[in-house]
């Protein structure tokens, strides 16, 4: 993030759950920020404490809240 974009985006962020990154992308889009995809190195760690089913349900709920917030203009 450039400093000005980071301030604009993060100051509007409302989520601190699994979908926080999706919310940042939505806010950046609403703010007409230029986005770029960059690769990351993935490393699997055995013994993960993430429970897939509950994580998916929670993430879907958060994505619904993000969509609702966008429709209501919360990210402008």
C-alpha positions as CSV (number, residue, x, y, z in Angstrom):
1,X,0.0,0.0,0.0
2,X,1.1,3.5,-0.6
3,X,0.7,5.6,2.5
4,X,-2.2,7.7,1.3
5,X,-4.1,4.7,0.0
6,X,-3.4,2.8,3.2
7,X,-4.8,5.6,5.3
8,X,-7.9,5.9,3.2
9,X,-8.5,2.1,3.0
10,X,-7.7,1.1,6.6
11,X,-9.6,4.0,8.1
12,X,-12.8,2.6,6.5
13,X,-12.2,-1.0,7.5
14,X,-14.8,-2.5,9.8
15,X,-13.9,-6.2,9.8
16,X,-11.3,-8.0,11.9
17,X,-12.3,-11.5,11.0
18,X,-11.4,-14.0,8.3
19,X,-12.7,-11.8,5.5
20,X,-10.7,-8.7,6.4
21,X,-8.6,-8.9,3.3
22,X,-11.7,-9.2,1.1
23,X,-13.0,-6.0,2.7
24,X,-9.8,-4.2,2.0
25,X,-10.1,-5.1,-1.7
26,X,-13.7,-3.9,-1.8
27,X,-12.8,-0.6,-0.1
28,X,-9.9,-0.1,-2.5
29,X,-12.2,-0.7,-5.4
30,X,-14.8,1.8,-4.0
31,X,-12.0,4.3,-3.5
32,X,-10.8,3.7,-7.1
33,X,-7.4,2.6,-6.0
34,X,-5.2,0.7,-8.4
35,X,-4.9,-2.9,-7.4
36,X,-2.3,-5.5,-8.4
37,X,-2.1,-9.3,-7.8
38,X,1.2,-10.5,-6.5
39,X,2.2,-14.1,-5.9
40,X,2.9,-15.4,-2.4
41,X,4.9,-18.4,-1.2
42,X,2.6,-20.9,0.6
43,X,3.9,-23.2,3.3
44,X,1.7,-25.8,4.9
45,X,2.0,-26.2,8.6
46,X,0.9,-29.5,10.2
47,X,-1.3,-29.2,13.2
48,X,-3.5,-26.3,12.0
49,X,-6.2,-25.3,14.5
50,X,-8.5,-24.0,11.7
51,X,-11.8,-25.8,11.5
52,X,-12.8,-25.7,7.8
53,X,-16.6,-25.9,8.2
54,X,-16.9,-23.2,10.8
55,X,-14.3,-21.0,9.0
56,X,-16.3,-21.2,5.8
57,X,-19.6,-20.4,7.5
58,X,-18.0,-17.4,9.3
59,X,-16.3,-16.1,6.2
60,X,-19.6,-16.3,4.2
61,X,-21.3,-14.3,6.9
62,X,-18.6,-11.7,6.9
63,X,-18.7,-11.5,3.1
64,X,-22.4,-10.8,3.4
65,X,-21.8,-8.0,5.9
66,X,-19.2,-6.5,3.6
67,X,-21.6,-6.6,0.6
68,X,-24.3,-5.0,2.8
69,X,-21.9,-2.3,4.0
70,X,-20.9,-1.6,0.4
71,X,-24.5,-1.2,-0.7
72,X,-25.1,1.1,2.2
73,X,-22.2,3.3,1.2
74,X,-20.1,2.6,4.3
75,X,-16.8,2.5,2.3
76,X,-17.0,5.8,0.5
